[in-house]
Amino acid sequence: MKSKEELGQELEEGSKSKSS
């Protein structure tokens, strides 16, 4: 399993990608 920090980073990156 990925750590919470890794999952959080992926969510942030995904949000940025969707926004842009």
C-alpha positions as CSV (number, residue, x, y, z in Angstrom):
1,M,0.0,0.0,0.0
2,K,1.1,3.6,-0.6
3,S,1.6,5.9,2.3
4,K,-1.0,8.6,3.0
5,E,1.5,11.2,1.9
6,E,2.0,9.5,-1.5
7,L,-1.8,9.2,-2.0
8,G,-2.2,12.9,-1.0
9,Q,0.4,13.9,-3.6
10,E,-1.3,11.9,-6.3
11,L,-4.7,13.5,-5.5
12,E,-3.1,17.0,-5.6
13,E,-1.4,16.2,-8.9
14,G,-4.7,14.8,-10.3
15,S,-6.6,17.9,-9.3
16,K,-4.1,20.2,-10.9
17,S,-4.2,18.1,-14.1
18,K,-8.0,18.3,-14.2
19,S,-8.1,22.0,-13.4
20,S,-5.6,22.8,-16.2
